[in-house]
Amino acid sequence: MDIEQAETSRVPVLADDSYPRYRWVIIGFLWLIQQSFSLTQFSLGIMLPSIRSDLGISAAQAGWLMAAGYVSQALLSIPAAVFLVRFGPKAILFVAQVAAGVFTLFQALATGFFSFFYARVFFATGNLGVQPAGVLLRLQWVPRRELALVMGMGMGLSSTAQGLGLILTPFLLLAFGSWRPTLAFYAALSLALAGLWLILGRERVTEQYRQAMARSKERSSLRLVGGRKEFWMLGVIMLTINLSWLPIMTFYPTYLIEERGLSLTVAGLITGIGSAGGVVGALGAGVLSDRLGRRKPLIWPVGLTLPLVYATLFLPVPVPLLALLAFLWGVLVWSGAPAIMSIPYELTNVAPSEVAVGQSLINTLMPVGAMTGSVLAGSLYSWVGSWHLALMICASASIVRGLVGLGLPETGPKAHVQSRS
C-alpha cells in the first residue's frame, strides 16, 4: 500500500510547520522498537560462555554467531529500503517487530551452531524494516531544529539497551537457570511491543511530505544515492566504529573473566557501564551539536584519539577505576554518532525516499564492520591466544572516524543559514 492510497487510514494532514506533541509518542515507540533489537543482539555476549558450553561452540564460531546478526543487513539493506519505502512505516515496523520476536524464540530453541546461526540471520531481517521506516517517521514528525537531539536520544537509548542487556542478562540467567528461557523472555518483550505499536502507532502525511515522495518516484533513488560521496563517507565511518566497538561489546566480558579473573556479574557490570557512558555521550553530543549548529566538531577531533581511548580498557588498574575508564570510553565512542546520523537528513536536493535509501547504504556498511570485527576478534584469539591483543588490533580501526570526518561537509543549521545569506 503506498502513501497516497493509505492516507485516509492515518492521522489528519496538518500544516507543514505544525509538529504536534504526539510526535514524542511516535519517536518514543520508534526508540523502543529499535532498542528491543539491541537488547536481544547484545545480550548474547553475556550468554556466550553458557551457549558455547551447551552447544559445543568454538571461539571462532562464537564470533560468527555475533556476526550472524548483521549478515542480512549487509546483504539486503539497500534493496529492502528501495522496496519498502513504497509502504507505510507503521505497517513495516509492526511486521519487523513480530519477525524479531519469532526468530528470537527460534534462537532459544537452537540445538547447535547452524540452527542458532540461521535463527540470528533471520532475526536481523526484522531490522531491515526498522531502518527505512524510522527514516520516514522522523521526516514526518521531527522538525529540523530537534534533529540532532532526537538522534542523540536515540543513540543514547541504544547504549542504554546494550547496557541493560549486559547488566540484566546475568541476573536473568541466574533466575531462569539457562540461556534458553532468557532468550524466550526477550522474544515475549518484542511481541508485546509489536502489539502496542499496532494500537498506538500513527503517521503524519503533510502536503509537503507527499509532494517530496512523489518527486522521488520520478528519479532513481539508488542511482542518486550511489553518486553522493557523503553517504559513502558516513558509511565508512560507521563501518570502522562497529569494527572496533562490537568486538569489545561481545568479547570484553570474556576477557575480564578469563584474563582478569573477574566474575560474570562484575564483567557484565563493567561492560554495561561502558554502554551507560554511551548514553551520556550520545545525549550530550546531540544537545551540543544542535546548540553549536554544526556537526563536524563532534565527529573528527575525538576520532583521532580513539585508539588510545580503547587502550585504557586494558590497563592493570583496580575494578572501580576500570569501570570509570569504561564509562569514559563509552562517552567518547558515541559522542559523534548523533551528528553523523543527522547529516543524511540535512543534505541538499535529497528527497525523503532517497534519505531512506542513503541511510540504508550506511546501514549496509555498518554490519560489514560488525561482522568483520566479530569474526576477526574470534579468529585472532584462536591464533594468538590473547583477547587483549585480538581486541586492540580491532580497536585500531577507530581512527578512521577522525581521518574521514575531516573531509565531511558541514550540514548543520548554521551552515544552511550561511549558505542562504
C-alpha positions, 0 to 999 in steps of 0.5 A: 500500500503506498502513501497516497492510497493509505492516507485516509487510514492515518492521522489528519494532514496538518500544516507543514510547520505544525509538529504536534506533541504526539510526535514524542509518542511516535519517536518514543515507540520508534526508540523502543522498537529499535532498542528491543533489537539491541537488547536481544543482539547484545545480550548474547555476549553475556550468554556466550560462555553458557551457549558455547558450553551447551552447544559445543561452540568454538571461539571462532564460531562464537564470533560468527554467531555475533556476526550472524546478526548483521549478515542480512543487513549487509546483504539486503539493506539497500534493496529492502529500503528501495522496496519498502519505502513504497509502504507505510512505516507503521505497517513495516515496523509492526511486521519487523517487530513480530519477525524479531520476536519469532526468530528470537524464540527460534534462537532459544530453541537452537540445538547447535551452531547452524540452527542458532546461526540461521535463527540470528540471520533471520532475526536481523531481517526484522531490522531491515524494516526498522531502518527505512521506516524510522527514516520516514517517521522522523521526516514526518514528525521531527522538525529540523531544529530537534534533529540532532537531539532526537538522534542523540536520544536515540543513540543514547537509548541504544547504549542504554539497551546494550547496557541493560542487556549486559547488566540484566542478562546475568541476573536473568540467567541466574533466575531462569537457570539457562540461556534458553528461557532468557532468550524466550523472555526477550522474544515475549518483550518484542511481541508485546511491543509489536502489539502496542505499536499496532494500537498506538502507532500513527503517521503524519502525511503533510502536503509537503511530505507527499509532494517530496515522495512523489518527486522521488518516484520520478528519479532513481533513488539508488542511482542518486544515492550511489553518486553522493560521496557523503553517504559513502563517507558516513558509511565508512565511518560507521563501518570502522566504529562497529569494527572496533566497538562490537568486538569489545561489546561481545568479547570484553566480558570474556576477557575480564573473566578469563584474563582478569579473573573477574566474575560474570556479574562484575564483567557484565557490570563493567561492560554495561557501564561502558554502554551507560557512558554511551548514553551520556555521550550520545545525549550530550553530543546531540544537545551540543551539536544542535546548540553549536549548529554544526556537526563536524566538531563532534565527529573528527577531533575525538576520532583521532584519539580513539585508539588510545581511548580503547587502550585504557580498557586494558590497563592493570588498574583496580575494578572501580577505576576500570569501570570509570575508564569504561564509562569514559570510553563509552562517552567518547565512542558515541559522542559523534554518532548523533551528528553523523546520523543527522547529516543524511537528513540535512543534505541538499536536493535529497528527497525523503525516499532517497534519505531512506535509501542513503541511510540504508547504504550506511546501514549496509556498511555498518554490519560489514564492520560488525561482522568483520570485527566479530569474526576477526576478534574470534579468529585472532584469539584462536591464533594468538591466544590473547583477547587483549591483543585480538581486541586492540588490533580491532580497536585500531580501526577507530581512527578512521572516524577522525581521518574521514570526518575531516573531509565531511561537509558541514550540514548543520543549521548554521551552515544552511543559514550561511549558505542562504545569506 
